[in-house]
Amino acid sequence: MNNLNTDSFIDKYILNNFLDKWQKTVDMMAKLYNVPAGLIMKKDEESLEVLISSKTEGNPYNIKDKMKLFSGLYCEEVINTKNILHIKNALEDERWINNPDLKYNMISYLGIPIKWPDGNIFGTICILDTKEREYSSVYKELIYQFKDIIEGDLRNIIYQYEITEKVNELEKNRQAYEKLIEVMPEANILIKDNKIKSANEAAYKLLAIDKKEDIIGTDMLSIIKYCDNINLNEIIKGVEEKGFVRGVQGSITRLDGDKLYLEFSSTFTEFKGEKYILLIMKDITDKIKSDQIKMQLQKEIETDRLRTEFFSNISHELRTPVNIIYSAVQVIERDYNQKHIDKIGKYNKIIKQNCYRLIRVINNLIDITKIDLGCFKSNLNIHNIVNLIEEITFSVSPYIKLNNMNVVFDTEVEEKYIECDTDLIKRIMLNLLSNAIKYGKSDGNIYINIYDKDSKVDISIKDDGIGIAKNKQNTIFDRFIQEDRSFTRKCEGSGIGLSLVKAFVELQGGTITLESEEGIGSEFTISFPNKEFYKEDSIIEKDILITDIIDKANIEFSDIY
């Protein structure tokens, strides 16, 4: 970076923007190392110049001091080797006998080269002391960090120089520049001191401004009714801090009430020796609306696909048990005619199970329709949730064991009264237990736990089955969704079970969440508000009928085979 065309700009830019920052950096460095002198040295063709000198007691170096190259300076060695240099005591090394730094009694040194982005040497950053100093690896690493700060600023300087050069090329011909701005299809506005100084024809058209005098000299926000999700002041601030802003999207409402979606870009420019902010606005309203229509169309296509798949599942769910019942009836008629009465009981059991399947599908369809119409009513009362969950668990435990699985029930409290609907709790639990069986493994486990927390009561249903894929977990409670959609899947289902469970939980003021990992298992957690209810608040409860739970279980478990 020794090009003479760049030197004046860079020196001026460093002076205006970074000297104060570098001074504070060097002062802090000298203080941390507890030395009299911290320096940033800048190299030119014939000498080394003190660019920054720490304001510390005993520092003999002054800003703008120059020392000729090839005079034996410590910093020369750093520049020549392009490596860190640590001198513990120069008096013990005859290489430094003619070093000009020794006239200040600076016998110890730690310095490192500072490089431009292209790898050329800018200068050095160093510390010097009148005492013998041996610096540990920690202190050496620290000076690298100070070096990184300066080199980061140098990258910004070069980037700003390149931008300025490009802007200057445009400004070499004022008329050509003005014409270029005017004919650009994007709206362009020149701003200075937060006031509009100039705008092209596209800007007037975009903002629906009839007369130039209506906006020249005004604040940008005064020509817009309001900004919906964009902060123009932040864009201006971003330019002042970074030199440019690119591709910020947002919407505005014009004074005539029309809403536009715009893409904003901005940078500094100079005109007649003055600095302006150039604000460029590109109308992307058509693109945004097109994208919104496309997204809505994709959403409707996906909904239609799910609905089609749902009706296909429902058709299968209805047709299969009817076919089985019909076949069983035919076999019963045959055995009855042949006097094989002892076989009829087996087929009656098949008919009964498939009737349960039909009842389950029909109940789910009726309930989901009622919920959609807003006419499903829950029967909320105060109940002992611990007793209710325990009874449900132990009522279905024989069925779980029949499927070669184990169930474990545990609770933090023996009694906990909450506001709930016992029938909905039964259906929720039976549905989740049914899923745990369907997607569990032989000799697997189902864990049911109740936790009494400060603001909520948690009911956890956890299994060690196949788990649910990460990409399916966000949609598992959506309508018509099945985690396993293959024709060879383990069990039947319409894809509305978990959406109903979620709806039933929310009808009681609760929430349901899922945590799952493929191959490890799944945990559903139902949370209800933990309010201060006691036994005397509850309705007089009859014993929970085991037969009622078993009947509901027969219906809920009917699609497991």
TASULLIN-V113375 format. One record per helix or strand of 2 or more residues. SS is the DSSP state (h for helix, s for strand). FROM is the first residue (numbers start at 0). TO is the last residue. If there is no record, write none. Layout:
# TASULLIN-V113375
SS FROM TO
SS FROM TO
This chain:
# TASULLIN-V113375
h 3 16
h 18 32
s 36 42
s 46 52
s 65 67
h 73 80
s 84 86
h 89 91
h 93 95
h 99 103
s 107 114
s 120 128
h 136 170
h 173 182
s 186 191
s 194 198
h 200 205
h 211 213
h 219 222
s 223 226
h 231 241
s 243 253
s 258 270
s 273 282
h 284 336
h 340 372
s 380 383
h 384 401
s 404 410
s 416 419
h 421 437
s 443 451
s 455 462
h 469 472
h 496 506
s 510 516
s 520 528
h 534 536
h 545 555
